[in-house]
C-alpha cells in the first residue's frame, strides 16, 4: 500500500510505523532492554559529537562508494540483521533484500527471519548478502545453517556474540509477545523435529522461551575457532564493546568486527556503540575492518562514525519502519534518504570521497565547553 505522505527523514517513517503497525510488533521492534537507558544513549551519543567542517575544497564531484570485505558497495551503509520482518510487511526480508540490492549495498539476513536463507537469495540473486548467525546448543543446527548460507552464496557470516541469553525487554513481557500465528521461523522449518517443536512453543510462549531452548550460554571463544574451521566464509564478529574483546576476536580469526550493543536490546547501561568505537579502532589498529550499528538515523551520524574509524555503518530499525510504510519501496526510500544526507554532509564538511573523512572532522561536544 503506497501512502501519500511526504517522508523527508528517517524519523518520519518511525512516526508512521508507530501509528499504523500492530502494537505488539511495533513495541517488539522499537524497544530496548530494561529501562532503555542505552536505547536513548545510542541516539544521544551521536548528538554529543560535533563536526569540524573544512571549506574551499572543491566538492563539485563526490564519490560515496567503498568496499566491505573486498566487496563494492555504493555507500558505506548496510542493512543490519533484524528479526521477523514480515510483522512489518508481508514481503518481509525479501523486500529488504531487494531494496538493499537496488541501492547497491549489503543485506544481512537474521537467523530469526520470517523468510528463509534460500527465499532471500532467490529474490536478490545479484545482491550482496551476509548471514547473521548464533551458535546454538545443537551445533548441528548451526552447521546446517552455515552450509545453507554457503550454498546460497552469502558472502560472510555475522556471528552475534552478545546473546548468551536474551535481554529483558519489558514491552515484550507486558505484551506477552509471540510471533503471529500466520508467520514462521523460516530458517528452522526443515531442521530436526526438536527445532520444529520449539517453533510451535515459540508461538505460544514468547520469544524468550524459544531463545532459552536454542541459545547456548556456555559458548566461549573456542566456539569461534570451531566456526572458522567449518567454513571458508569470512567471519564478522558482532556485538563487541571493549578493546579486550576486539583483541580476542582478532586472535580467533575475525575478518571484521561489528561494534554493536544489539540495538540496546541486551544489557542495559552499556555505552552507546559510537562511544566505544574509538577504543576498538585504536586496539585493532587497522588489522581488520570495523563496522558499527546502533543509533544511526541521519547522514551526519554516518559521517561521524566514519570519522571515528568505522569502515561502514549498519541500520536496522529504520528499514523496518520503511517496510511498514511501503514495503520494498519504503525500504529503498529509507536507504536513499540516508545516502542523500551523507552526500550532502560530506559536501558541507569538505569531503569528496570516503577517504577524505578523517578523525580531524569530529570532536566531543566538551571540546568546546572550555570556550
C-alpha positions in Angstrom: 0.0 0.0 0.0 1.5 3.3 -1.1 1.0 6.3 1.1 0.7 9.9 0.0 2.7 11.3 2.9 5.9 13.3 2.3 8.7 11.4 4.0 11.8 13.6 4.3 13.8 12.0 7.1 14.1 8.6 8.9 12.0 9.8 11.9 9.0 10.3 9.6 9.0 6.6 8.9 9.1 5.7 12.6 6.3 8.1 13.3 4.2 6.4 10.6 5.0 2.9 11.9 4.0 4.0 15.4 0.6 4.9 14.2 0.0 2.1 11.7 1.8 -1.1 12.9 0.3 -3.6 15.2 1.2 -2.6 18.7 2.9 -5.8 19.7 5.0 -5.8 16.6 5.9 -2.1 16.9 6.9 -2.5 20.5 9.0 -5.6 19.7 10.9 -3.7 17.0 11.2 -0.4 18.9 12.0 -1.5 22.5 15.3 -1.8 24.2 16.3 -3.7 27.4 15.1 -2.8 30.8 14.8 1.0 31.4 16.1 1.7 27.9 19.0 3.9 29.0 21.2 2.5 26.3 18.5 2.8 23.7 18.3 6.6 24.4 22.1 6.8 24.5 22.6 5.2 21.1 20.9 8.3 19.6 22.1 10.9 22.1 25.8 10.0 21.8 25.8 11.0 18.2 24.3 14.4 19.1 27.1 15.0 21.5 29.7 14.7 18.7 30.4 17.9 16.8 31.7 18.2 13.3 34.6 20.5 12.3 34.0 21.2 8.6 36.7 22.4 6.2 35.9 24.7 3.3 37.1 25.8 -0.2 38.0 22.3 -1.2 36.2 21.8 -4.5 33.4 19.4 -3.6 31.8 19.5 -7.0 32.3 15.8 -7.7 31.6 13.3 -4.8 32.0 9.6 -4.7 30.4 7.7 -1.7 31.4 4.2 -2.8 33.6 1.9 -0.7 34.2 -1.8 -0.1 33.5 -4.1 2.7 35.5 -7.4 2.9 36.6 -6.6 -0.6 33.0 -6.3 -2.0 32.0 -3.0 -3.5 29.0 -1.1 -2.1 27.6 2.2 -3.3 27.8 4.0 0.0 29.1 2.9 3.5 25.7 2.0 5.0 24.5 -1.6 5.1 21.4 -3.3 6.4 21.7 -4.8 9.9 20.0 -8.1 10.8 16.6 -7.6 12.3 14.3 -10.4 13.2 10.9 -11.3 11.9 10.4 -8.6 9.3 7.1 -10.0 8.0 5.4 -8.4 11.0 6.2 -5.1 9.3 5.2 -6.0 5.8 4.0 -9.3 4.1 7.2 -9.3 1.9 9.5 -9.1 4.9 13.1 -9.9 4.4 12.6 -10.5 0.7 11.6 -6.8 0.2 14.5 -5.6 2.3 17.0 -7.7 0.3 15.6 -6.3 -2.9 15.8 -2.8 -1.5 19.5 -3.2 -0.5 20.3 -4.6 -3.9 18.5 -1.7 -5.6 20.6 0.8 -3.7 23.8 -1.2 -4.1 24.6 -2.2 -0.6 24.7 -5.3 1.7 21.7 -7.0 3.3 22.3 -9.0 6.5 19.7 -11.7 7.0 18.8 -12.6 10.6 18.8 -16.2 11.7 15.4 -15.5 13.3 13.9 -14.4 10.0 10.4 -14.9 8.6 11.9 -15.6 5.1 14.4 -18.3 4.6 18.0 -18.2 3.5 17.0 -19.6 0.2 14.0 -17.3 -0.4 16.1 -14.2 0.2 18.8 -15.5 -2.1 16.3 -16.2 -4.9 14.7 -12.8 -4.5 18.0 -11.0 -4.6 20.3 -13.2 -6.8 22.8 -10.4 -7.7 22.8 -8.5 -4.4 25.5 -8.7 -1.7 24.2 -10.9 1.2 25.6 -11.7 4.6 24.0 -14.1 7.1 23.8 -13.4 10.8 24.3 -16.4 13.0 24.1 -17.6 16.5 25.9 -20.7 17.8 23.1 -22.9 19.0 23.1 -25.6 21.7 22.8 -28.1 18.9 26.0 -27.4 16.9 24.4 -29.4 14.0 21.7 -26.7 13.7 24.4 -24.0 13.4 26.5 -26.1 11.0 23.4 -26.7 8.8 22.6 -23.0 8.7 26.2 -22.3 7.7 26.1 -24.9 4.8 22.8 -23.4 3.6 24.3 -19.8 3.6 27.4 -21.1 1.7 25.2 -22.9 -0.9 23.0 -19.8 -1.4 26.2 -17.7 -1.9 26.1 -15.4 1.1 29.5 -13.7 1.3 30.1 -13.5 5.1 28.8 -14.9 8.4 28.0 -12.3 11.0 28.4 -14.1 14.4 26.4 -12.4 17.1 28.3 -12.9 20.4 26.4 -10.7 22.8 23.5 -13.0 23.3 24.3 -16.0 25.6 20.8 -15.4 26.8 18.1 -12.9 25.7 18.0 -9.5 27.3 14.8 -8.4 29.2 12.6 -6.3 27.1 9.8 -5.0 29.3 7.4 -4.1 26.4 7.6 -7.8 25.2 7.0 -9.1 28.7 3.9 -6.8 29.1 2.6 -7.7 25.6 3.3 -11.4 26.1 5.0 -11.1 22.7 5.0 -14.0 20.3 5.3 -14.4 16.6 1.8 -14.0 14.9 0.4 -17.4 14.1 0.4 -16.9 10.3 4.2 -16.4 10.3 7.0 -18.9 10.7 10.7 -19.0 11.8 11.6 -19.8 8.2 15.2 -21.0 8.7 14.1 -23.7 11.1 11.3 -25.3 9.1 13.4 -28.0 7.5 15.5 -28.8 10.5 15.1 -31.6 13.0 11.8 -32.3 15.0 13.1 -30.5 18.1 13.5 -27.2 16.3 10.0 -27.5 14.8 8.6 -28.2 18.2 10.4 -25.2 19.6 8.9 -23.1 16.9 5.4 -24.3 17.9 6.2 -23.5 21.5 7.5 -20.1 20.5 4.1 -19.1 19.1 2.5 -19.9 22.5 5.0 -18.6 25.0 7.0 -15.8 23.6 10.5 -15.3 22.2 12.4 -15.6 25.4 11.4 -19.2 26.0 12.2 -20.0 22.4 15.6 -18.4 22.7 16.4 -20.1 26.0 15.8 -23.5 24.4 18.1 -22.8 21.4 20.8 -20.4 22.6 23.9 -21.8 24.3 25.0 -19.8 27.3 28.2 -21.9 27.6 29.8 -20.7 24.3 33.3 -19.4 24.5 36.0 -18.1 22.1 36.8 -21.7 21.3 33.5 -21.9 19.5 34.6 -19.1 17.2 37.6 -21.2 16.3 35.3 -24.1 15.7 33.2 -22.0 13.3 36.4 -20.8 11.5 37.3 -24.5 11.0 34.0 -25.5 9.4 33.7 -22.6 6.9 35.7 -20.6 4.4 33.4 -17.7 4.7 34.8 -14.6 6.4 33.6 -14.1 10.0 32.2 -10.7 11.1 32.0 -10.7 14.9 29.1 -8.6 16.0 28.4 -7.3 19.5 31.9 -6.2 20.6 32.0 -3.4 23.1 35.5 -3.5 24.6 39.1 -3.3 23.3 39.8 -6.6 25.2 37.1 -8.5 23.3 38.2 -6.9 20.0 41.7 -8.3 20.5 40.3 -11.7 21.3 38.1 -11.6 18.2 41.1 -10.9 16.1 43.1 -13.7 17.8 40.3 -16.2 17.0 40.1 -15.3 13.3 37.6 -12.5 12.9 37.8 -10.9 9.5 35.8 -7.9 10.7 34.3 -6.5 14.0 30.9 -5.0 14.2 30.8 -2.7 17.2 27.2 -3.1 18.5 25.1 -3.3 21.6 22.4 -5.2 19.8 20.2 -2.2 19.3 20.3 -1.7 23.1 18.3 -4.9 23.5 20.7 -6.9 25.6 22.5 -5.4 28.7 21.0 -2.0 29.6 23.5 0.5 30.9 26.3 -0.3 28.4 27.6 2.7 26.4 26.4 3.8 23.0 28.1 1.9 20.2 29.6 5.2 18.9 31.2 5.9 22.3 33.2 2.7 22.3 34.1 2.8 18.7 37.4 4.9 19.2 38.7 2.4 21.8 38.2 -0.5 19.5 39.6 1.3 16.4 42.7 2.1 18.5 43.1 -1.5 19.8 42.6 -3.1 16.3 44.9 -0.6 14.6 44.0 -1.4 11.0 44.3 -5.2 11.4 40.7 -5.8 10.4 37.7 -3.8 9.2 35.4 -2.3 11.8 31.8 -1.5 11.4 29.2 0.0 13.7 25.5 -0.3 14.3 23.1 1.4 16.9 21.5 4.8 16.7 22.4 5.7 13.2 19.5 7.9 12.0 21.0 10.6 9.8 23.7 11.2 7.2 25.7 13.2 9.8 25.6 10.2 12.1 27.2 8.1 9.3 29.8 10.8 8.8 30.7 10.9 12.5 31.0 7.2 12.7 33.3 7.1 9.6 35.4 9.9 11.1 35.8 7.9 14.2 37.2 4.9 12.2 34.2 2.8 11.1 34.5 1.4 7.6 30.8 1.3 7.3 27.7 1.5 9.5 24.6 -0.7 9.6 21.0 0.3 10.2 18.2 -1.9 11.5 15.0 -0.3 12.8 14.7 2.4 10.1 14.4 -0.4 7.5 11.5 -1.9 9.4 9.8 1.5 9.5 10.4 1.8 5.8 8.9 -1.7 5.2 5.9 -0.7 7.4 5.4 2.4 5.3 5.6 0.9 1.8 7.3 -2.4 1.6 10.3 -2.7 -0.7 9.8 0.9 -2.0 9.7 2.2 1.6 12.9 0.4 2.4 14.5 1.8 -0.7 13.4 5.3 0.3 15.0 4.9 3.8 18.3 3.9 2.2 18.1 6.7 -0.4 17.4 9.3 2.2 20.5 8.2 4.2 22.6 8.2 1.1 21.5 11.7 0.1 22.0 13.0 3.6 25.5 11.6 3.7 26.3 13.0 0.3 25.2 16.5 1.5 27.0 16.2 4.8 30.2 15.3 3.0 29.9 18.2 0.6 29.3 20.6 3.5 32.2 19.2 5.5 34.7 19.4 2.7 34.9 15.7 1.8 34.7 14.5 -1.8 35.3 10.8 -1.1 35.2 8.4 1.8 39.0 8.5 2.2 38.8 12.3 2.9 36.8 11.6 6.1 39.4 11.7 8.9 39.3 11.9 12.7 40.1 15.6 12.5 36.5 16.1 11.4 34.8 15.2 14.7 35.2 16.2 18.4 33.3 15.6 21.5 31.0 18.5 22.4 33.0 19.0 25.6 35.9 20.2 23.3 34.0 23.5 23.0 32.9 23.8 26.7 36.2 25.5 27.7 35.4 28.5 25.5 
